[in-house]
Amino acid sequence: VAKDLGIDLTALRQRGVSFVSGGRTQYFALQEQTGHLVTAQRIDREQLCRLAEKCVLRCEVIVEGEM
């Protein structure tokens, strides 16, 4: 995430990062040591998408402060 945003990892940690997905469950998190986007918990495709042929899980990354 830090690399994609063009800021260093220390600055990313200081700003505060949150992830927002469609429901109440937080599926993603930021691995603080590396700045990588990781799954925060198990993602069950059958539970989320049931009979849908294409399963898409959208999420927004919110970084505090000016960019």
PQR file with spaces between the fields and no chain letter, atoms N, CA, C, O and H, PARSE charges and radii, in Angstrom:
ATOM       1  N    VAL     1       0.831   -1.187    0.000 -0.4000 1.5000
ATOM       2  CA   VAL     1       0.000    0.000    0.000 -0.0000 2.0000
ATOM       3  C    VAL     1       0.876    1.251    0.000  0.5500 1.7000
ATOM       4  O    VAL     1       0.622    2.196   -0.746 -0.5500 1.4000
ATOM       5  N    ALA     2       1.914    1.246    0.847 -0.4000 1.5000
ATOM       6  CA   ALA     2       2.807    2.405    0.905 -0.0000 2.0000
ATOM       7  C    ALA     2       3.449    2.648   -0.457  0.5500 1.7000
ATOM       8  O    ALA     2       3.508    3.787   -0.920 -0.5500 1.4000
ATOM       9  H    ALA     2       2.120    0.478    1.453  0.4000 1.0000
ATOM      10  N    LYS     3       3.924    1.599   -1.093 -0.4000 1.5000
ATOM      11  CA   LYS     3       4.572    1.724   -2.403 -0.0000 2.0000
ATOM      12  C    LYS     3       3.586    2.250   -3.446  0.5500 1.7000
ATOM      13  O    LYS     3       3.931    3.128   -4.237 -0.5500 1.4000
ATOM      14  H    LYS     3       3.877    0.674   -0.717  0.4000 1.0000
ATOM      15  N    ASP     4       2.357    1.715   -3.451 -0.4000 1.5000
ATOM      16  CA   ASP     4       1.350    2.156   -4.418 -0.0000 2.0000
ATOM      17  C    ASP     4       0.957    3.617   -4.225  0.5500 1.7000
ATOM      18  O    ASP     4       0.648    4.314   -5.191 -0.5500 1.4000
ATOM      19  H    ASP     4       2.077    1.002   -2.808  0.4000 1.0000
ATOM      20  N    LEU     5       0.968    4.080   -2.972 -0.4000 1.5000
ATOM      21  CA   LEU     5       0.624    5.472   -2.690 -0.0000 2.0000
ATOM      22  C    LEU     5       1.809    6.421   -2.860  0.5500 1.7000
ATOM      23  O    LEU     5       1.636    7.639   -2.890 -0.5500 1.4000
ATOM      24  H    LEU     5       1.219    3.514   -2.186  0.4000 1.0000
ATOM      25  N    GLY     6       3.005    5.860   -2.969 -0.4000 1.5000
ATOM      26  CA   GLY     6       4.189    6.687   -3.155 -0.0000 2.0000
ATOM      27  C    GLY     6       4.672    7.357   -1.879  0.5500 1.7000
ATOM      28  O    GLY     6       5.291    8.419   -1.936 -0.5500 1.4000
ATOM      29  H    GLY     6       3.146    4.870   -2.945  0.4000 1.0000
ATOM      30  N    ILE     7       4.397    6.749   -0.721 -0.4000 1.5000
ATOM      31  CA   ILE     7       4.897    7.283    0.545 -0.0000 2.0000
ATOM      32  C    ILE     7       5.651    6.176    1.279  0.5500 1.7000
ATOM      33  O    ILE     7       5.419    4.991    1.041 -0.5500 1.4000
ATOM      34  H    ILE     7       3.894    5.886   -0.674  0.4000 1.0000
ATOM      35  N    ASP     8       6.551    6.572    2.170 -0.4000 1.5000
ATOM      36  CA   ASP     8       7.316    5.534    2.860 -0.0000 2.0000
ATOM      37  C    ASP     8       6.482    4.911    3.982  0.5500 1.7000
ATOM      38  O    ASP     8       5.478    5.476    4.416 -0.5500 1.4000
ATOM      39  H    ASP     8       6.740    7.535    2.363  0.4000 1.0000
ATOM      40  N    LEU     9       6.909    3.764    4.430 -0.4000 1.5000
ATOM      41  CA   LEU     9       6.171    2.972    5.404 -0.0000 2.0000
ATOM      42  C    LEU     9       5.994    3.703    6.730  0.5500 1.7000
ATOM      43  O    LEU     9       4.939    3.594    7.354 -0.5500 1.4000
ATOM      44  H    LEU     9       7.725    3.306    4.077  0.4000 1.0000
ATOM      45  N    THR    10       7.001    4.439    7.167 -0.4000 1.5000
ATOM      46  CA   THR    10       6.908    5.190    8.419 -0.0000 2.0000
ATOM      47  C    THR    10       5.818    6.243    8.331  0.5500 1.7000
ATOM      48  O    THR    10       5.033    6.398    9.266 -0.5500 1.4000
ATOM      49  H    THR    10       7.858    4.526    6.659  0.4000 1.0000
ATOM      50  N    ALA    11       5.758    6.958    7.238 -0.4000 1.5000
ATOM      51  CA   ALA    11       4.728    7.986    7.048 -0.0000 2.0000
ATOM      52  C    ALA    11       3.340    7.354    7.009  0.5500 1.7000
ATOM      53  O    ALA    11       2.381    7.923    7.530 -0.5500 1.4000
ATOM      54  H    ALA    11       6.396    6.832    6.478  0.4000 1.0000
ATOM      55  N    LEU    12       3.235    6.193    6.398 -0.4000 1.5000
ATOM      56  CA   LEU    12       1.948    5.506    6.326 -0.0000 2.0000
ATOM      57  C    LEU    12       1.468    5.116    7.724  0.5500 1.7000
ATOM      58  O    LEU    12       0.292    5.283    8.046 -0.5500 1.4000
ATOM      59  H    LEU    12       4.014    5.731    5.974  0.4000 1.0000
ATOM      60  N    ARG    13       2.365    4.603    8.545 -0.4000 1.5000
ATOM      61  CA   ARG    13       2.009    4.227    9.924 -0.0000 2.0000
ATOM      62  C    ARG    13       1.553    5.443   10.729  0.5500 1.7000
ATOM      63  O    ARG    13       0.598    5.354   11.501 -0.5500 1.4000
ATOM      64  H    ARG    13       3.320    4.468    8.283  0.4000 1.0000
ATOM      65  N    GLN    14       2.228    6.569   10.552 -0.4000 1.5000
ATOM      66  CA   GLN    14       1.907    7.775   11.315 -0.0000 2.0000
ATOM      67  C    GLN    14       0.559    8.379   10.923  0.5500 1.7000
ATOM      68  O    GLN    14      -0.129    8.955   11.766 -0.5500 1.4000
ATOM      69  H    GLN    14       3.003    6.641    9.925  0.4000 1.0000
ATOM      70  N    ARG    15       0.188    8.255    9.686 -0.4000 1.5000
ATOM      71  CA   ARG    15      -1.064    8.847    9.208 -0.0000 2.0000
ATOM      72  C    ARG    15      -2.295    8.108    9.709  0.5500 1.7000
ATOM      73  O    ARG    15      -3.315    8.726   10.016 -0.5500 1.4000
ATOM      74  H    ARG    15       0.747    7.787    9.002  0.4000 1.0000
ATOM      75  N    GLY    16      -2.202    6.807    9.789 -0.4000 1.5000
ATOM      76  CA   GLY    16      -3.370    5.997   10.132 -0.0000 2.0000
ATOM      77  C    GLY    16      -4.059    5.520    8.863  0.5500 1.7000
ATOM      78  O    GLY    16      -4.352    6.308    7.964 -0.5500 1.4000
ATOM      79  H    GLY    16      -1.374    6.305    9.540  0.4000 1.0000
ATOM      80  N    VAL    17      -4.307    4.248    8.805 -0.4000 1.5000
ATOM      81  CA   VAL    17      -4.918    3.639    7.627 -0.0000 2.0000
ATOM      82  C    VAL    17      -6.096    2.794    8.083  0.5500 1.7000
ATOM      83  O    VAL    17      -6.011    2.086    9.087 -0.5500 1.4000
ATOM      84  H    VAL    17      -4.069    3.607    9.535  0.4000 1.0000
ATOM      85  N    SER    18      -7.199    2.871    7.339 -0.4000 1.5000
ATOM      86  CA   SER    18      -8.329    1.993    7.610 -0.0000 2.0000
ATOM      87  C    SER    18      -8.862    1.450    6.293  0.5500 1.7000
ATOM      88  O    SER    18      -8.646    2.026    5.227 -0.5500 1.4000
ATOM      89  H    SER    18      -7.268    3.445    6.523  0.4000 1.0000
ATOM      90  N    PHE    19      -9.562    0.332    6.394 -0.4000 1.5000
ATOM      91  CA   PHE    19     -10.110   -0.332    5.218 -0.0000 2.0000
ATOM      92  C    PHE    19     -11.611   -0.450    5.391  0.5500 1.7000
ATOM      93  O    PHE    19     -12.095   -0.815    6.462 -0.5500 1.4000
ATOM      94  H    PHE    19      -9.738   -0.136    7.261  0.4000 1.0000
ATOM      95  N    VAL    20     -12.341   -0.142    4.338 -0.4000 1.5000
ATOM      96  CA   VAL    20     -13.792   -0.210    4.371 -0.0000 2.0000
ATOM      97  C    VAL    20     -14.238   -1.135    3.244  0.5500 1.7000
ATOM      98  O    VAL    20     -13.871   -0.948    2.084 -0.5500 1.4000
ATOM      99  H    VAL    20     -11.948    0.154    3.467  0.4000 1.0000
ATOM     100  N    SER    21     -15.040   -2.142    3.611 -0.4000 1.5000
ATOM     101  CA   SER    21     -15.619   -3.012    2.598 -0.0000 2.0000
ATOM     102  C    SER    21     -17.137   -2.915    2.701  0.5500 1.7000
ATOM     103  O    SER    21     -17.657   -2.232    3.583 -0.5500 1.4000
ATOM     104  H    SER    21     -15.338   -2.294    4.553  0.4000 1.0000
ATOM     105  N    GLY    22     -17.833   -3.582    1.822 -0.4000 1.5000
ATOM     106  CA   GLY    22     -19.284   -3.451    1.708 -0.0000 2.0000
ATOM     107  C    GLY    22     -20.097   -3.742    2.951  0.5500 1.7000
ATOM     108  O    GLY    22     -21.128   -3.102    3.155 -0.5500 1.4000
ATOM     109  H    GLY    22     -17.410   -4.137    1.106  0.4000 1.0000
ATOM     110  N    GLY    23     -19.689   -4.663    3.779 -0.4000 1.5000
ATOM     111  CA   GLY    23     -20.487   -5.030    4.943 -0.0000 2.0000
ATOM     112  C    GLY    23     -19.814   -4.651    6.242  0.5500 1.7000
ATOM     113  O    GLY    23     -18.930   -3.794    6.277 -0.5500 1.4000
ATOM     114  H    GLY    23     -18.851   -5.183    3.612  0.4000 1.0000
ATOM     115  N    ARG    24     -20.243   -5.299    7.308 -0.4000 1.5000
ATOM     116  CA   ARG    24     -19.687   -5.021    8.628 -0.0000 2.0000
ATOM     117  C    ARG    24     -18.353   -5.715    8.852  0.5500 1.7000
ATOM     118  O    ARG    24     -17.557   -5.283    9.686 -0.5500 1.4000
ATOM     119  H    ARG    24     -20.961   -5.995    7.279  0.4000 1.0000
ATOM     120  N    THR    25     -18.109   -6.771    8.122 -0.4000 1.5000
ATOM     121  CA   THR    25     -16.897   -7.568    8.319 -0.0000 2.0000
ATOM     122  C    THR    25     -15.697   -6.903    7.661  0.5500 1.7000
ATOM     123  O    THR    25     -15.765   -6.493    6.502 -0.5500 1.4000
ATOM     124  H    THR    25     -18.755   -7.122    7.444  0.4000 1.0000
ATOM     125  N    GLN    26     -14.603   -6.799    8.400 -0.4000 1.5000
ATOM     126  CA   GLN    26     -13.359   -6.265    7.859 -0.0000 2.0000
ATOM     127  C    GLN    26     -12.530   -7.440    7.333  0.5500 1.7000
ATOM     128  O    GLN    26     -11.982   -8.221    8.110 -0.5500 1.4000
ATOM     129  H    GLN    26     -14.549   -7.132    9.341  0.4000 1.0000
ATOM     130  N    TYR    27     -12.449   -7.552    6.032 -0.4000 1.5000
ATOM     131  CA   TYR    27     -11.718   -8.658    5.409 -0.0000 2.0000
ATOM     132  C    TYR    27     -10.244   -8.363    5.195  0.5500 1.7000
ATOM     133  O    TYR    27      -9.455   -9.284    4.986 -0.5500 1.4000
ATOM     134  H    TYR    27     -12.894   -6.917    5.400  0.4000 1.0000
ATOM     135  N    PHE    28      -9.859   -7.089    5.242 -0.4000 1.5000
ATOM     136  CA   PHE    28      -8.487   -6.725    4.929 -0.0000 2.0000
ATOM     137  C    PHE    28      -7.843   -5.930    6.059  0.5500 1.7000
ATOM     138  O    PHE    28      -8.524   -5.283    6.854 -0.5500 1.4000
ATOM     139  H    PHE    28     -10.501   -6.340    5.412  0.4000 1.0000
ATOM     140  N    ALA    29      -6.517   -5.995    6.110 -0.4000 1.5000
ATOM     141  CA   ALA    29      -5.750   -5.253    7.106 -0.0000 2.0000
ATOM     142  C    ALA    29      -4.407   -4.876    6.494  0.5500 1.7000
ATOM     143  O    ALA    29      -4.020   -5.387    5.443 -0.5500 1.4000
ATOM     144  H    ALA    29      -5.964   -6.521    5.464  0.4000 1.0000
ATOM     145  N    LEU    30      -3.717   -3.985    7.163 -0.4000 1.5000
ATOM     146  CA   LEU    30      -2.387   -3.574    6.734 -0.0000 2.0000
ATOM     147  C    LEU    30      -1.359   -4.266    7.622  0.5500 1.7000
ATOM     148  O    LEU    30      -1.408   -4.150    8.847 -0.5500 1.4000
ATOM     149  H    LEU    30      -4.032   -3.570    8.017  0.4000 1.0000
ATOM     150  N    GLN    31      -0.433   -4.981    7.004 -0.4000 1.5000
ATOM     151  CA   GLN    31       0.651   -5.599    7.761 -0.0000 2.0000
ATOM     152  C    GLN    31       1.667   -4.500    8.050  0.5500 1.7000
ATOM     153  O    GLN    31       2.353   -4.025    7.145 -0.5500 1.4000
ATOM     154  H    GLN    31      -0.393   -5.075    6.009  0.4000 1.0000
ATOM     155  N    GLU    32       1.759   -4.102    9.305 -0.4000 1.5000
ATOM     156  CA   GLU    32       2.541   -2.915    9.665 -0.0000 2.0000
ATOM     157  C    GLU    32       4.030   -3.041    9.361  0.5500 1.7000
ATOM     158  O    GLU    32       4.668   -2.043    9.025 -0.5500 1.4000
ATOM     159  H    GLU    32       1.202   -4.487   10.040  0.4000 1.0000
ATOM     160  N    GLN    33       4.597   -4.232    9.469 -0.4000 1.5000
ATOM     161  CA   GLN    33       6.031   -4.400    9.233 -0.0000 2.0000
ATOM     162  C    GLN    33       6.408   -4.191    7.761  0.5500 1.7000
ATOM     163  O    GLN    33       7.495   -3.700    7.459 -0.5500 1.4000
ATOM     164  H    GLN    33       4.079   -5.042    9.743  0.4000 1.0000
ATOM     165  N    THR    34       5.504   -4.566    6.848 -0.4000 1.5000
ATOM     166  CA   THR    34       5.835   -4.515    5.429 -0.0000 2.0000
ATOM     167  C    THR    34       5.027   -3.497    4.636  0.5500 1.7000
ATOM     168  O    THR    34       5.453   -3.062    3.566 -0.5500 1.4000
ATOM     169  H    THR    34       4.620   -4.966    7.094  0.4000 1.0000
ATOM     170  N    GLY    35       3.852   -3.112    5.160 -0.4000 1.5000
ATOM     171  CA   GLY    35       2.976   -2.224    4.405 -0.0000 2.0000
ATOM     172  C    GLY    35       2.122   -2.956    3.399  0.5500 1.7000
ATOM     173  O    GLY    35       1.476   -2.322    2.565 -0.5500 1.4000
ATOM     174  H    GLY    35       3.506   -3.466    6.030  0.4000 1.0000
ATOM     175  N    HIS    36       2.102   -4.281    3.454 -0.4000 1.5000
ATOM     176  CA   HIS    36       1.314   -5.086    2.513 -0.0000 2.0000
ATOM     177  C    HIS    36      -0.140   -5.170    2.954  0.5500 1.7000
ATOM     178  O    HIS    36      -0.445   -5.178    4.146 -0.5500 1.4000
ATOM     179  H    HIS    36       2.627   -4.797    4.131  0.4000 1.0000
ATOM     180  N    LEU    37      -1.021   -5.230    1.979 -0.4000 1.5000
ATOM     181  CA   LEU    37      -2.432   -5.463    2.218 -0.0000 2.0000
ATOM     182  C    LEU    37      -2.617   -6.971    2.376  0.5500 1.7000
ATOM     183  O    LEU    37      -2.229   -7.736    1.493 -0.5500 1.4000
ATOM     184  H    LEU    37      -0.774   -5.224    1.010  0.4000 1.0000
ATOM     185  N    VAL    38      -3.204   -7.402    3.489 -0.4000 1.5000
ATOM     186  CA   VAL    38      -3.384   -8.830    3.764 -0.0000 2.0000
ATOM     187  C    VAL    38      -4.836   -9.094    4.140  0.5500 1.7000
ATOM     188  O    VAL    38      -5.576   -8.172    4.483 -0.5500 1.4000
ATOM     189  H    VAL    38      -3.519   -6.781    4.206  0.4000 1.0000
ATOM     190  N    THR    39      -5.233  -10.356    4.075 -0.4000 1.5000
ATOM     191  CA   THR    39      -6.566  -10.712    4.532 -0.0000 2.0000
ATOM     192  C    THR    39      -6.564  -10.753    6.050  0.5500 1.7000
ATOM     193  O    THR    39      -5.659  -11.322    6.661 -0.5500 1.4000
ATOM     194  H    THR    39      -4.632  -11.105    3.797  0.4000 1.0000
ATOM     195  N    ALA    40      -7.575  -10.151    6.657 -0.4000 1.5000
ATOM     196  CA   ALA    40      -7.679  -10.086    8.109 -0.0000 2.0000
ATOM     197  C    ALA    40      -8.333  -11.340    8.673  0.5500 1.7000
ATOM     198  O    ALA    40      -8.151  -11.678    9.843 -0.5500 1.4000
ATOM     199  H    ALA    40      -8.310   -9.689    6.161  0.4000 1.0000
ATOM     200  N    GLN    41      -9.093  -12.020    7.830 -0.4000 1.5000
ATOM     201  CA   GLN    41      -9.746  -13.254    8.233 -0.0000 2.0000
ATOM     202  C    GLN    41     -10.117  -14.065    6.997  0.5500 1.7000
ATOM     203  O    GLN    41      -9.947  -13.614    5.864 -0.5500 1.4000
ATOM     204  H    GLN    41      -9.241  -11.745    6.880  0.4000 1.0000
ATOM     205  N    ARG    42     -10.618  -15.248    7.235 -0.4000 1.5000
ATOM     206  CA   ARG    42     -10.973  -16.151    6.130 -0.0000 2.0000
ATOM     207  C    ARG    42     -12.087  -15.532    5.286  0.5500 1.7000
ATOM     208  O    ARG    42     -13.046  -14.975    5.821 -0.5500 1.4000
ATOM     209  H    ARG    42     -10.757  -15.614    8.155  0.4000 1.0000
ATOM     210  N    ILE    43     -11.951  -15.636    3.965 -0.4000 1.5000
ATOM     211  CA   ILE    43     -12.965  -15.142    3.035 -0.0000 2.0000
ATOM     212  C    ILE    43     -13.636  -16.349    2.397  0.5500 1.7000
ATOM     213  O    ILE    43     -12.995  -17.103    1.664 -0.5500 1.4000
ATOM     214  H    ILE    43     -11.172  -16.088    3.531  0.4000 1.0000
ATOM     215  N    ASP    44     -14.917  -16.534    2.671 -0.4000 1.5000
ATOM     216  CA   ASP    44     -15.683  -17.677    2.181 -0.0000 2.0000
ATOM     217  C    ASP    44     -16.479  -17.256    0.950  0.5500 1.7000
ATOM     218  O    ASP    44     -17.493  -16.567    1.068 -0.5500 1.4000
ATOM     219  H    ASP    44     -15.437  -15.922    3.266  0.4000 1.0000
ATOM     220  N    ARG    45     -16.024  -17.667   -0.223 -0.4000 1.5000
ATOM     221  CA   ARG    45     -16.662  -17.275   -1.473 -0.0000 2.0000
ATOM     222  C    ARG    45     -18.119  -17.715   -1.529  0.5500 1.7000
ATOM     223  O    ARG    45     -18.977  -16.945   -1.963 -0.5500 1.4000
ATOM     224  H    ARG    45     -15.201  -18.226   -0.319  0.4000 1.0000
ATOM     225  N    GLU    46     -18.414  -18.935   -1.099 -0.4000 1.5000
ATOM     226  CA   GLU    46     -19.780  -19.448   -1.165 -0.0000 2.0000
ATOM     227  C    GLU    46     -20.727  -18.637   -0.282  0.5500 1.7000
ATOM     228  O    GLU    46     -21.887  -18.429   -0.638 -0.5500 1.4000
ATOM     229  H    GLU    46     -17.718  -19.560   -0.746  0.4000 1.0000
ATOM     230  N    GLN    47     -20.240  -18.188    0.852 -0.4000 1.5000
ATOM     231  CA   GLN    47     -21.065  -17.389    1.742 -0.0000 2.0000
ATOM     232  C    GLN    47     -21.290  -15.991    1.171  0.5500 1.7000
ATOM     233  O    GLN    47     -22.391  -15.453    1.281 -0.5500 1.4000
ATOM     234  H    GLN    47     -19.298  -18.357    1.141  0.4000 1.0000
ATOM     235  N    LEU    48     -20.274  -15.402    0.567 -0.4000 1.5000
ATOM     236  CA   LEU    48     -20.376  -14.033    0.055 -0.0000 2.0000
ATOM     237  C    LEU    48     -21.135  -13.927   -1.264  0.5500 1.7000
ATOM     238  O    LEU    48     -21.939  -13.015   -1.455 -0.5500 1.4000
ATOM     239  H    LEU    48     -19.379  -15.839    0.477  0.4000 1.0000
ATOM     240  N    CYS    49     -20.876  -14.864   -2.171 -0.4000 1.5000
ATOM     241  CA   CYS    49     -21.390  -14.705   -3.526 -0.0000 2.0000
ATOM     242  C    CYS    49     -22.422  -15.762   -3.938  0.5500 1.7000
ATOM     243  O    CYS    49     -23.086  -15.620   -4.964 -0.5500 1.4000
ATOM     244  H    CYS    49     -20.223  -15.605   -2.016  0.4000 1.0000
ATOM     245  N    ARG    50     -22.547  -16.782   -3.162 -0.4000 1.5000
ATOM     246  CA   ARG    50     -23.476  -17.888   -3.413 -0.0000 2.0000
ATOM     247  C    ARG    50     -23.467  -18.338   -4.863  0.5500 1.7000
ATOM     248  O    ARG    50     -22.528  -19.023   -5.268 -0.5500 1.4000
ATOM     249  H    ARG    50     -22.007  -16.898   -2.328  0.4000 1.0000
ATOM     250  N    LEU    51     -24.459  -17.990   -5.661 -0.4000 1.5000
ATOM     251  CA   LEU    51     -24.587  -18.508   -7.020 -0.0000 2.0000
ATOM     252  C    LEU    51     -24.006  -17.589   -8.092  0.5500 1.7000
ATOM     253  O    LEU    51     -24.113  -17.888   -9.281 -0.5500 1.4000
ATOM     254  H    LEU    51     -25.222  -17.434   -5.332  0.4000 1.0000
ATOM     255  N    ALA    52     -23.406  -16.501   -7.697 -0.4000 1.5000
ATOM     256  CA   ALA    52     -22.842  -15.566   -8.675 -0.0000 2.0000
ATOM     257  C    ALA    52     -21.640  -16.191   -9.385  0.5500 1.7000
ATOM     258  O    ALA    52     -20.779  -16.803   -8.753 -0.5500 1.4000
ATOM     259  H    ALA    52     -23.318  -16.259   -6.731  0.4000 1.0000
ATOM     260  N    GLU    53     -21.597  -16.027  -10.697 -0.4000 1.5000
ATOM     261  CA   GLU    53     -20.478  -16.570  -11.475 -0.0000 2.0000
ATOM     262  C    GLU    53     -19.190  -15.810  -11.180  0.5500 1.7000
ATOM     263  O    GLU    53     -18.116  -16.404  -11.078 -0.5500 1.4000
ATOM     264  H    GLU    53     -22.296  -15.529  -11.211  0.4000 1.0000
ATOM     265  N    LYS    54     -19.307  -14.508  -11.045 -0.4000 1.5000
ATOM     266  CA   LYS    54     -18.154  -13.658  -10.780 -0.0000 2.0000
ATOM     267  C    LYS    54     -18.275  -13.105   -9.362  0.5500 1.7000
ATOM     268  O    LYS    54     -19.281  -12.485   -9.017 -0.5500 1.4000
ATOM     269  H    LYS    54     -20.180  -14.026  -11.127  0.4000 1.0000
ATOM     270  N    CYS    55     -17.267  -13.327   -8.556 -0.4000 1.5000
ATOM     271  CA   CYS    55     -17.301  -12.880   -7.159 -0.0000 2.0000
ATOM     272  C    CYS    55     -16.268  -11.760   -6.976  0.5500 1.7000
ATOM     273  O    CYS    55     -15.073  -11.972   -7.181 -0.5500 1.4000
ATOM     274  H    CYS    55     -16.450  -13.831   -8.836  0.4000 1.0000
ATOM     275  N    VAL    56     -16.733  -10.584   -6.595 -0.4000 1.5000
ATOM     276  CA   VAL    56     -15.856   -9.435   -6.410 -0.0000 2.0000
ATOM     277  C    VAL    56     -16.070   -8.896   -5.002  0.5500 1.7000
ATOM     278  O    VAL    56     -17.203   -8.669   -4.577 -0.5500 1.4000
ATOM     279  H    VAL    56     -17.704  -10.412   -6.428  0.4000 1.0000
ATOM     280  N    LEU    57     -14.983   -8.696   -4.296 -0.4000 1.5000
ATOM     281  CA   LEU    57     -15.039   -8.122   -2.954 -0.0000 2.0000
ATOM     282  C    LEU    57     -14.313   -6.783   -3.004  0.5500 1.7000
ATOM     283  O    LEU    57     -13.088   -6.734   -3.116 -0.5500 1.4000
ATOM     284  H    LEU    57     -14.063   -8.879   -4.641  0.4000 1.0000
ATOM     285  N    ARG    58     -15.064   -5.721   -2.922 -0.4000 1.5000
ATOM     286  CA   ARG    58     -14.485   -4.377   -3.028 -0.0000 2.0000
ATOM     287  C    ARG    58     -14.101   -3.848   -1.652  0.5500 1.7000
ATOM     288  O    ARG    58     -14.722   -4.170   -0.639 -0.5500 1.4000
ATOM     289  H    ARG    58     -16.059   -5.762   -2.831  0.4000 1.0000
ATOM     290  N    CYS    59     -13.062   -3.031   -1.652 -0.4000 1.5000
ATOM     291  CA   CYS    59     -12.632   -2.409   -0.404 -0.0000 2.0000
ATOM     292  C    CYS    59     -11.985   -1.075   -0.720  0.5500 1.7000
ATOM     293  O    CYS    59     -11.366   -0.904   -1.770 -0.5500 1.4000
ATOM     294  H    CYS    59     -12.557   -2.769   -2.475  0.4000 1.0000
ATOM     295  N    GLU    60     -12.135   -0.135    0.193 -0.4000 1.5000
ATOM     296  CA   GLU    60     -11.507    1.178    0.057 -0.0000 2.0000
ATOM     297  C    GLU    60     -10.433    1.320    1.121  0.5500 1.7000
ATOM     298  O    GLU    60     -10.609    0.895    2.263 -0.5500 1.4000
ATOM     299  H    GLU    60     -12.638   -0.274    1.046  0.4000 1.0000
ATOM     300  N    VAL    61      -9.314    1.927    0.729 -0.4000 1.5000
ATOM     301  CA   VAL    61      -8.239    2.211    1.655 -0.0000 2.0000
ATOM     302  C    VAL    61      -8.313    3.692    1.999  0.5500 1.7000
ATOM     303  O    VAL    61      -8.242    4.544    1.113 -0.5500 1.4000
ATOM     304  H    VAL    61      -9.171    2.272   -0.198  0.4000 1.0000
ATOM     305  N    ILE    62      -8.456    3.995    3.279 -0.4000 1.5000
ATOM     306  CA   ILE    62      -8.553    5.386    3.716 -0.0000 2.0000
ATOM     307  C    ILE    62      -7.294    5.736    4.489  0.5500 1.7000
ATOM     308  O    ILE    62      -6.981    5.120    5.508 -0.5500 1.4000
ATOM     309  H    ILE    62      -8.514    3.302    3.998  0.4000 1.0000
ATOM     310  N    VAL    63      -6.575    6.736    3.988 -0.4000 1.5000
ATOM     311  CA   VAL    63      -5.349    7.201    4.637 -0.0000 2.0000
ATOM     312  C    VAL    63      -5.615    8.606    5.154  0.5500 1.7000
ATOM     313  O    VAL    63      -6.010    9.495    4.399 -0.5500 1.4000
ATOM     314  H    VAL    63      -6.829    7.236    3.160  0.4000 1.0000
ATOM     315  N    GLU    64      -5.392    8.797    6.459 -0.4000 1.5000
ATOM     316  CA   GLU    64      -5.618   10.109    7.058 -0.0000 2.0000
ATOM     317  C    GLU    64      -4.536   11.094    6.646  0.5500 1.7000
ATOM     318  O    GLU    64      -3.403   10.707    6.361 -0.5500 1.4000
ATOM     319  H    GLU    64      -5.071    8.075    7.072  0.4000 1.0000
ATOM     320  N    GLY    65      -4.893   12.359    6.619 -0.4000 1.5000
ATOM     321  CA   GLY    65      -3.939   13.404    6.274 -0.0000 2.0000
ATOM     322  C    GLY    65      -3.936   13.715    4.797  0.5500 1.7000
ATOM     323  O    GLY    65      -4.528   12.994    3.994 -0.5500 1.4000
ATOM     324  H    GLY    65      -5.814   12.674    6.851  0.4000 1.0000
ATOM     325  N    GLU    66      -3.262   14.797    4.444 -0.4000 1.5000
ATOM     326  CA   GLU    66      -3.197   15.234    3.047 -0.0000 2.0000
ATOM     327  C    GLU    66      -2.213   14.379    2.272  0.5500 1.7000
ATOM     328  O    GLU    66      -1.201   13.928    2.808 -0.5500 1.4000
ATOM     329  H    GLU    66      -2.781   15.382    5.097  0.4000 1.0000
ATOM     330  N    MET    67      -2.524   14.163    1.013 -0.4000 1.5000
ATOM     331  CA   MET    67      -1.642   13.387    0.128 -0.0000 2.0000
ATOM     332  C    MET    67      -0.930   14.340   -0.814  0.5500 1.7000
ATOM     333  O    MET    67      -0.136   13.905   -1.648 -0.5500 1.4000
ATOM     334  H    MET    67      -3.347   14.529    0.578  0.4000 1.0000
